[in-house]
Amino acid sequence: MAAEHQFLTATDVAETLKVDVRVVWGLLKSGELRGFQVGGRKMWRIEASALDDYIQRQYERAEQSLAQESVNARPERRSTPTAD
């Protein structure tokens, strides 16, 4: 028996991410979000698991960005002159 797939439209994904559908089309065209076209030019299908993967990657990217900001925000340690 074949695996069961759950497909979403670009509009479904846009509603989930609370963005305009044009943002989703851009993600699809850039390859950041996996999907495929069916029929017409703007008829995309995105597997639910592909959306989950995209969201997970964005969380990881945000965590890395925050960690980097934290490192960059640390004041430099200045050596204190010692008395000779």
N, C-alpha and C positions, 0 to 999 in steps of 0.2 A: 504494500500500500504506500502511496506517495505521501510525503510530508505535507501537512496542512499549512498553507500560507495565508496570512492575513494582509491584504493590501489596502493602502490608504491613497487617497487622491492628494494632489498638491494643496487643495483647499483644506482637506482634513489636517494635513501637517501644519499649514499656516495657522489654523485655529488652535491646534495644540500648542504651538510655539508662540502664539499671540503676535504674529508678524503678518505683513502683507504677503499675498501669494507670490508676488514678484520676487520677494526675498527667497522663497522656497525654490522658484525656478532658477534663480542664480546659484543656489547651493547645488542643485541638481546638475546644472551645466558645468559648474566648476569641478564636480566630482566629490565635493565635501559630503554630500548626501547621496547615497546610492539609490537609483531608481531607473526606470525605463519608460520609454514612450510607447503608447499604444494609439493606433489611429491617428488622430489629428496632431497638429504641432504642439499644442499645450496640454495634451492628455497624457499625464504622467501617472505612474503607479509606483508607490514606495512601500516596500515591505515593512511591517510594523517593527520587526527586529532591526532593520536598517535605521529607522528613526531612533530606536533605543540606543544603538551603537553611536550614532551621531551625538545624541544628548550626553552619553557617557564621556565621549571624547571632549566635548565642550566643558564638562565639569573638570576633567583632568587638566585641560588647558588653562582654565580659570585658576585652579589650585597652583599650577606651576607659575602662573603670572603673579599671583599673590605672594608666593614664596620668593620670587625674584625681587619683587618690590620691597619685601621685608629685608632682604639682604642689602639692597641698594639704599634703604632708608637708614641703616645703622650708621651712626656717626663713626668716623674714622678714629681709631685709637691713636692718640699722639703720645709719643714717648716723652716722659717728663725728664727734664735735665737732672742729672745727678750732681750732687756737690762733690767736688774732688778734694 
